Amino acid sequence: MNNQFERGTVNRLTEKERKAAFRRWTFVAGLGWNYETQQAPSVAFAMSKALRKIYPNDEDYIEAMDNHFKYFNITPQMGNLVLGATLAMEEQDGLKAKDAVQNLKISLMGPLSGVGDSLFWVLWPTIIGGISGYMALQGNPIGAIIWIIVSVALYFVKMALSNLGYSSGTKLITTLGDKINLLTDAASVMGLMVVGTLIATVIKIYVPLTFKAGEVSLSLQTDVIDKIMPALLPVLLTALVYWLLGKKWWTPVKVILLLVVVSLVGAYFGILGIQTA
Protein backbone atom coordinates (compact mmCIF):
# COMPACT_ATOMS: atom_id res chain seq x y z
CA MET A 1 0.00 0.00 0.00
CA ASN A 2 1.33 3.43 -0.89
CA ASN A 3 1.90 6.20 1.59
CA GLN A 4 -0.88 8.49 0.38
CA PHE A 5 -2.68 8.12 3.70
CA GLU A 6 -0.14 10.04 5.71
CA ARG A 7 -2.36 12.50 7.50
CA GLY A 8 -3.25 15.45 5.32
CA THR A 9 -2.22 13.94 1.96
CA VAL A 10 -5.24 11.74 1.19
CA ASN A 11 -7.54 12.52 -1.74
CA ARG A 12 -10.45 14.22 -0.01
CA LEU A 13 -13.99 13.75 -1.28
CA THR A 14 -16.04 16.79 -2.17
CA GLU A 15 -19.53 17.22 -0.73
CA LYS A 16 -20.96 16.44 -4.17
CA GLU A 17 -19.03 13.15 -4.35
CA ARG A 18 -20.15 12.13 -0.88
CA LYS A 19 -23.77 12.87 -1.68
CA ALA A 20 -23.49 10.87 -4.89
CA ALA A 21 -22.37 7.84 -2.89
CA PHE A 22 -25.16 8.27 -0.34
CA ARG A 23 -27.71 8.79 -3.13
CA ARG A 24 -26.61 5.57 -4.80
CA TRP A 25 -27.25 3.62 -1.62
CA THR A 26 -30.60 5.33 -1.13
CA PHE A 27 -31.91 4.12 -4.48
CA VAL A 28 -30.20 0.71 -4.82
CA ALA A 29 -30.14 -0.62 -1.25
CA GLY A 30 -32.55 -3.43 -2.11
CA LEU A 31 -31.03 -4.30 -5.48
CA GLY A 32 -28.44 -7.03 -5.83
CA TRP A 33 -29.69 -8.71 -2.64
CA ASN A 34 -28.60 -12.34 -2.39
CA TYR A 35 -28.55 -15.13 0.19
CA GLU A 36 -24.78 -15.14 0.52
CA THR A 37 -23.87 -11.51 1.23
CA GLN A 38 -27.37 -9.95 1.16
CA GLN A 39 -26.95 -6.16 0.69
CA ALA A 40 -23.19 -6.22 0.10
CA PRO A 41 -23.40 -5.69 -3.71
CA SER A 42 -25.46 -2.56 -3.13
CA VAL A 43 -22.91 -1.30 -0.61
CA ALA A 44 -20.05 -1.90 -3.03
CA PHE A 45 -21.92 -0.17 -5.85
CA ALA A 46 -22.75 2.83 -3.68
CA MET A 47 -19.17 3.23 -2.46
CA SER A 48 -17.34 2.37 -5.70
CA LYS A 49 -16.84 5.86 -7.15
CA ALA A 50 -15.94 7.42 -3.81
CA LEU A 51 -13.44 4.64 -3.07
CA ARG A 52 -11.93 5.00 -6.52
CA LYS A 53 -10.93 8.58 -5.65
CA ILE A 54 -9.74 7.63 -2.16
CA TYR A 55 -7.68 4.75 -3.55
CA PRO A 56 -6.09 5.74 -6.89
CA ASN A 57 -3.83 2.69 -6.60
CA ASP A 58 -5.58 -0.32 -8.21
CA GLU A 59 -4.48 -2.84 -5.59
CA ASP A 60 -5.68 -0.66 -2.74
CA TYR A 61 -8.97 -0.02 -4.51
CA ILE A 62 -9.59 -3.73 -5.11
CA GLU A 63 -8.81 -4.55 -1.47
CA ALA A 64 -11.16 -1.84 -0.23
CA MET A 65 -13.96 -2.92 -2.56
CA ASP A 66 -13.52 -6.56 -1.56
CA ASN A 67 -13.96 -5.50 2.06
CA HIS A 68 -17.39 -4.05 1.21
CA PHE A 69 -18.49 -7.17 -0.65
CA LYS A 70 -18.71 -9.01 2.67
CA TYR A 71 -21.99 -9.78 4.41
CA PHE A 72 -24.13 -6.77 5.29
CA ASN A 73 -27.84 -6.45 6.01
CA ILE A 74 -29.63 -3.52 7.60
CA THR A 75 -32.80 -1.47 7.40
CA PRO A 76 -32.00 0.53 4.22
CA GLN A 77 -32.73 3.88 5.83
CA MET A 78 -30.32 3.20 8.69
CA GLY A 79 -27.69 2.00 6.24
CA ASN A 80 -27.09 5.62 5.28
CA LEU A 81 -25.87 6.32 8.79
CA VAL A 82 -23.45 3.37 8.79
CA LEU A 83 -22.08 4.00 5.30
CA GLY A 84 -21.55 7.65 6.11
CA ALA A 85 -19.40 6.70 9.09
CA THR A 86 -17.43 4.05 7.21
CA LEU A 87 -16.79 6.41 4.30
CA ALA A 88 -15.33 8.95 6.71
CA MET A 89 -13.09 6.29 8.22
CA GLU A 90 -11.81 5.20 4.81
CA GLU A 91 -11.19 8.77 3.75
CA GLN A 92 -9.30 9.55 6.93
CA ASP A 93 -7.11 6.46 7.40
CA GLY A 94 -7.48 4.35 4.26
CA LEU A 95 -6.77 0.64 4.50
CA LYS A 96 -5.46 1.05 8.04
CA ALA A 97 -9.12 1.31 9.00
CA LYS A 98 -10.11 -1.76 6.97
CA ASP A 99 -10.83 -4.01 9.95
CA ALA A 100 -12.49 -1.20 11.88
CA VAL A 101 -14.77 -0.46 8.92
CA GLN A 102 -15.94 -4.07 8.65
CA ASN A 103 -16.36 -4.51 12.39
CA LEU A 104 -18.29 -1.26 12.68
CA LYS A 105 -20.68 -2.34 9.94
CA ILE A 106 -21.27 -5.72 11.58
CA SER A 107 -21.72 -4.31 15.07
CA LEU A 108 -24.17 -1.58 14.05
CA MET A 109 -26.36 -3.36 11.53
CA GLY A 110 -28.24 -5.36 14.18
CA PRO A 111 -29.02 -2.63 16.74
CA LEU A 112 -29.78 0.00 14.09
CA SER A 113 -32.04 -2.42 12.23
CA GLY A 114 -34.05 -2.87 15.40
CA VAL A 115 -34.59 0.88 15.58
CA GLY A 116 -35.02 1.30 11.82
CA ASP A 117 -37.56 -1.49 11.44
CA SER A 118 -39.69 0.00 14.21
CA LEU A 119 -39.54 3.52 12.80
CA PHE A 120 -39.61 3.01 9.04
CA TRP A 121 -41.43 -0.31 8.60
CA VAL A 122 -43.94 -0.15 11.47
CA LEU A 123 -44.47 3.30 12.96
CA TRP A 124 -44.30 5.46 9.83
CA PRO A 125 -46.44 3.25 7.52
CA THR A 126 -48.98 2.63 10.28
CA ILE A 127 -49.51 6.26 11.25
CA ILE A 128 -49.14 7.98 7.88
CA GLY A 129 -50.71 5.08 6.00
CA GLY A 130 -53.66 5.01 8.40
CA ILE A 131 -54.29 8.72 8.01
CA SER A 132 -53.84 8.70 4.24
CA GLY A 133 -55.87 5.53 3.77
CA TYR A 134 -58.77 6.82 5.86
CA MET A 135 -58.87 10.08 3.91
CA ALA A 136 -58.72 8.17 0.62
CA LEU A 137 -61.68 6.00 1.67
CA GLN A 138 -63.60 9.21 2.31
CA GLY A 139 -62.85 10.32 -1.24
CA ASN A 140 -60.38 12.98 -0.11
CA PRO A 141 -57.34 13.16 -2.47
CA ILE A 142 -55.30 14.92 0.20
CA GLY A 143 -54.60 11.50 1.72
CA ALA A 144 -52.63 10.43 -1.36
CA ILE A 145 -50.86 13.79 -1.46
CA ILE A 146 -49.80 13.44 2.19
CA TRP A 147 -48.35 9.99 1.48
CA ILE A 148 -46.38 11.32 -1.50
CA ILE A 149 -45.07 14.33 0.45
CA VAL A 150 -43.94 12.18 3.37
CA SER A 151 -42.27 9.70 1.01
CA VAL A 152 -40.34 12.53 -0.66
CA ALA A 153 -39.41 13.95 2.75
CA LEU A 154 -38.03 10.54 3.67
CA TYR A 155 -35.35 10.96 1.00
CA PHE A 156 -34.02 14.05 2.76
CA VAL A 157 -34.11 12.19 6.07
CA LYS A 158 -31.90 9.50 4.55
CA MET A 159 -29.42 12.08 3.24
CA ALA A 160 -29.37 13.77 6.65
CA LEU A 161 -28.57 10.43 8.29
CA SER A 162 -25.73 9.95 5.79
CA ASN A 163 -24.24 13.34 6.66
CA LEU A 164 -24.67 12.61 10.37
CA GLY A 165 -22.83 9.32 9.98
CA TYR A 166 -20.05 10.95 7.97
CA SER A 167 -19.49 13.80 10.44
CA SER A 168 -19.61 11.41 13.39
CA GLY A 169 -17.14 9.06 11.73
CA THR A 170 -14.75 11.92 10.98
CA LYS A 171 -14.85 13.16 14.57
CA LEU A 172 -14.35 9.63 15.88
CA ILE A 173 -11.28 8.95 13.77
CA THR A 174 -9.82 12.39 14.44
CA THR A 175 -10.22 11.86 18.18
CA LEU A 176 -8.68 8.41 18.17
CA GLY A 177 -5.84 9.32 15.85
CA ASP A 178 -3.30 6.49 15.79
CA LYS A 179 -5.34 4.53 18.34
CA ILE A 180 -7.64 3.19 15.64
CA ASN A 181 -7.03 -0.31 17.01
CA LEU A 182 -9.13 0.65 20.05
CA LEU A 183 -12.11 1.17 17.79
CA THR A 184 -11.33 -2.04 15.95
CA ASP A 185 -11.23 -4.08 19.18
CA ALA A 186 -14.41 -2.50 20.56
CA ALA A 187 -16.30 -2.98 17.32
CA SER A 188 -15.04 -6.57 17.10
CA VAL A 189 -16.43 -7.42 20.53
CA MET A 190 -19.77 -5.82 19.73
CA GLY A 191 -19.83 -7.50 16.34
CA LEU A 192 -19.30 -10.92 17.90
CA MET A 193 -22.15 -10.23 20.33
CA VAL A 194 -24.45 -9.28 17.46
CA VAL A 195 -23.51 -12.38 15.44
CA GLY A 196 -24.04 -14.57 18.50
CA THR A 197 -27.48 -13.07 19.00
CA LEU A 198 -28.34 -13.61 15.34
CA ILE A 199 -27.43 -17.29 15.64
CA ALA A 200 -29.85 -17.78 18.53
CA THR A 201 -32.72 -15.73 17.09
CA VAL A 202 -32.55 -16.10 13.31
CA ILE A 203 -31.46 -19.73 12.81
CA LYS A 204 -34.39 -22.01 13.58
CA ILE A 205 -34.00 -25.77 14.01
CA TYR A 206 -36.68 -27.86 15.68
CA VAL A 207 -36.70 -31.62 16.23
CA PRO A 208 -40.33 -32.75 16.84
CA LEU A 209 -39.43 -36.29 17.91
CA THR A 210 -41.14 -37.49 21.09
CA PHE A 211 -40.37 -40.69 22.98
CA LYS A 212 -43.18 -42.37 24.93
CA ALA A 213 -43.09 -45.04 27.60
CA GLY A 214 -46.52 -45.78 28.96
CA GLU A 215 -48.06 -42.50 30.09
CA VAL A 216 -44.70 -40.73 30.13
CA SER A 217 -43.60 -38.78 27.06
CA LEU A 218 -40.26 -37.11 26.48
CA SER A 219 -39.79 -34.38 23.89
CA LEU A 220 -36.30 -34.57 22.37
CA GLN A 221 -36.27 -30.85 21.66
CA THR A 222 -37.69 -29.25 24.81
CA ASP A 223 -36.87 -31.91 27.40
CA VAL A 224 -33.38 -32.90 26.22
CA ILE A 225 -31.71 -30.54 23.74
CA ASP A 226 -33.02 -27.28 25.21
CA LYS A 227 -32.15 -28.49 28.70
CA ILE A 228 -28.54 -29.01 27.67
CA MET A 229 -28.29 -25.55 26.12
CA PRO A 230 -30.88 -23.28 24.52
CA ALA A 231 -30.15 -22.74 20.80
CA LEU A 232 -27.70 -25.65 20.85
CA LEU A 233 -28.73 -26.87 17.38
CA PRO A 234 -28.37 -23.43 15.74
CA VAL A 235 -24.86 -23.15 17.22
CA LEU A 236 -23.89 -26.59 15.94
CA LEU A 237 -25.30 -25.82 12.49
CA THR A 238 -23.40 -22.54 12.37
CA ALA A 239 -20.19 -24.33 13.32
CA LEU A 240 -20.80 -26.94 10.62
CA VAL A 241 -21.40 -24.30 7.94
CA TYR A 242 -18.32 -22.38 9.05
CA TRP A 243 -16.26 -25.57 8.84
CA LEU A 244 -17.60 -26.46 5.40
CA LEU A 245 -16.84 -23.00 4.04
CA GLY A 246 -13.24 -23.52 5.08
CA LYS A 247 -13.00 -26.48 2.73
CA LYS A 248 -11.83 -25.85 -0.84
CA TRP A 249 -14.64 -27.79 -2.52
CA TRP A 250 -17.50 -26.16 -0.63
CA THR A 251 -18.91 -22.81 -1.77
CA PRO A 252 -21.71 -20.74 -0.20
CA VAL A 253 -24.11 -21.85 -2.95
CA LYS A 254 -23.32 -25.53 -2.34
CA VAL A 255 -23.82 -25.07 1.40
CA ILE A 256 -27.20 -23.42 0.80
CA LEU A 257 -28.27 -26.27 -1.47
CA LEU A 258 -27.13 -28.79 1.15
CA LEU A 259 -29.22 -27.07 3.82
CA VAL A 260 -32.26 -27.04 1.53
CA VAL A 261 -31.90 -30.77 0.80
CA VAL A 262 -31.37 -31.66 4.47
CA SER A 263 -34.40 -29.55 5.46
CA LEU A 264 -36.65 -31.22 2.88
CA VAL A 265 -35.51 -34.72 3.75
CA GLY A 266 -35.74 -34.04 7.49
CA ALA A 267 -39.25 -32.61 7.14
CA TYR A 268 -40.38 -35.53 4.97
CA PHE A 269 -39.27 -38.13 7.52
CA GLY A 270 -40.49 -36.08 10.49
CA ILE A 271 -37.02 -35.49 11.90
CA LEU A 272 -37.23 -31.73 11.43
CA GLY A 273 -40.34 -29.60 11.85
CA ILE A 274 -41.77 -26.15 12.44
CA GLN A 275 -41.84 -24.91 16.00
CA THR A 276 -45.29 -23.49 16.71
CA ALA A 277 -44.85 -22.48 20.33
N, C-alpha and C positions, 0 to 999 in steps of 0.2 A: 504494500500500500504506500502511495506517495505521501509526501509531507504537507499536502495542501491544508490539512486540518490543524496546523499550528494556529493557535488562537489569533483570530483577526485576519487570516488569509483565505478563509473558505469562501466559495462562491455563494453569496447571499441571495436568497430568493426575494423577488419583489412582491409587493402586496398582490399584484395582479396574478402572478404565478402561483402564489399560495391559494388564492381564491379559486383559480382554475382547478387545482388539485382537489380542493374541498367540494367544488361543484361537480366534479366527476364522480366522487363518491356519492354525493346526494342523489344523482340520477341513475347510477348503475349498481348500487349496493346489493340489489337482489339478483342481478344478472351474473351469470357464470357460477351460480351456486352449485356445489357438488357434494357428494357424500364423503369425500376424502378430506378436503380442506375447507369446505363450505364457502364462506365469503372471501377466502384468500385471493382468488382471481380478480375480484372487484377491487380489493385493496391494492393489489399490484398495479392494476390499470389506473387507478386514481392517483397513485404516487409516482408513476413511471416518468412523467415529464419533469416533475420537480426533482426526483432523484437523479435524472440525467444531468441536470445542471449542477447538483451538489457533487456528483461523482463523474467528472469528465473522463477519468480513466476507466476503460472498458471493464477491466477485472473487478475494480471496486464497485462499479455499477451493477454488474452481474451478481456479485455477492450480496449487495444490498437488496436487489430485487428478489433474489432467492429467499432471503430472510422474510420477505413479506408474502411469499407464496406458501407459508406454513399456516396451519390451522387457525382460523379466526371466525368467530360467530358472535354477533351482537345485535341488539336492536338497532336498525340502521340509523335512526336519529342520534343515538348516543355514540355511534361509531365516529361521527364528526369530532366529538370531543377527544376521543382516543387518538385518532389519526392526526389531529392538530398537535397534540402533545408529542407524538412520536416524530412528526416532521420537524418540530423544533429541536428535538434531541439529535436527529440526524444532521441537521444543518449546523448545529453547534459543535458536535464532537465526531461526526462521521462514523466510521466503522468501529471506533472505540466504544460507541454506544450500542453496538449491534445486539449484544445479549440483553442489555437493559431495555431496548426497544421491544424485543420479543417478549420478555418477561412482563413488561408493563402492559402490553396488549392482552396477554393471557390473564393477568391478575385483575384487570379492570372489566373484561368483557362479561364476566358473570354478575358481579354486583351492579354494574351500570345497566345490564339487561333487565335485572329485577326492577329497577327504577323506571327504565324506559318502557318496558312492557306495560307497567301499571299506568304510566302517564299517556303514552301515545297509542297503545292498543286497547286500553280499557276505558280510562277516564275521559280522554278527549272524544273518541267516537261515541261513547255513551251519552255524554252531556250535549255536545254539539249536534250529534246525530239525532238524539231525541228531540231537541228543540226544532231542528230543521225538518225532521220527518213529520212532526206534529203539525207544523205550519203548512207543509206540503199537502198533508191530508185534508187540511181546511181550505185548500185551493189557493194558498198564499204563496206566490213565487219568491217572496223574501227568504223563505227557508232555504231554497236552493242557492240563493245568492250568498247567504250567510256561510253555507258549507264551502262554497268556492272561495270566499274571502279568507276564511280560516285556513283552508288548505294552502292558499298562496302565502299567507302569513307564516305558515309552518316552514316554508323554504328559508325565510329570513331567520327563523329560530335556529335552524340547522347551521346556517352560516355563522350565526353568533356563537353557537357552541364550538364550532371549528376554531374561531378566533380566540375564544376563551381557552381552549385546549392548547393552542399554539403559544399564547402569552404565558400560560401557566408552565408549560414545558420549558420555555426559554428561561423563566425565572428559576425554575428548579435546577436546571443544568448550570446556570450561572452561579447559583448559590453553592452547589456542590463542588464545582470546579473539577479538580483532578480526583476527587473522591467519588467518581461515578460508580465505582464498585459497590459503594454503600447502597445506592439505588438498585443496582443489579441484584445484590443479595436480598434486600427487602422485597423487591418485586418477585424474586424467585420463590421465597417462602410463601408469599401470598398466592402466587400462581399455583404452587403445589397444593395449597389448601383448597383453591377453587377447583382444580382438577379432581382432587379427592372427593369433594362434595358432588361433582358431576357424576362420578362413578357410582355413588350411592343413590343418587336421585334420578338419573337419566337412564342408566342401564337397568333393564328389567328382566329378570330371570325367575321363573316360578315353576317349581316341581310339584304337581298336584297329586303325587302318589300318596296313598294312605294305607297303612298296614292295620289289619284288624285281627284281634284274638278274642273271640267271644264277644262280650259287650264293650271291650276296650278297643279304641282306635287310636292310631298314632300317625299324625301328619308328618311326612318327611320334611316338608318345608318349614312349618311353624314350630313343630315340636322338637326337631333335631337340628336342622341347618341354621335356623334363626337363633336357636339357643346357643349354638357354638359362637356365631358372630353375625350380627345383622349385616346384610349386604355382602355376605361371604361369596356367593356365586358371582355377583358382578365384579368383585375384586379378582377372583380367579380367572374369569373370562378376559378381563383387561390384561392381566399378566400373560395369558396365553396369546392374545392378539399382539401384545408388545414383543413377545418372544418370536412369534412367526414373522413379524415385520423385520426382525433382525436377520432372518435367513435370506439368502440370495434369491432363491426361487420364488418366494412369496412376495406378492405385491399387494397394495391396499385393495385393488379390485378383486383379486383372488380371495383375500380374506373376507371381503363382504359377501362374495358368492358362497364361500364356505359357511358363513353364519346363516345365510338364507336357507341353504340346504339342510343344515343341522336343525334349524328352527322348524322347517316343514316336516322333516322326518320325526323330530321329537313330538310335534303336535299331533301327527298322524297316529303314532303309537301311544299317545297319552303320557309321555314322559315329561313334556313341557306344556305349559298351559298359560292362560291369562288370569292374572290375580285380580279378583273382583272385590276384595275387601282389604 
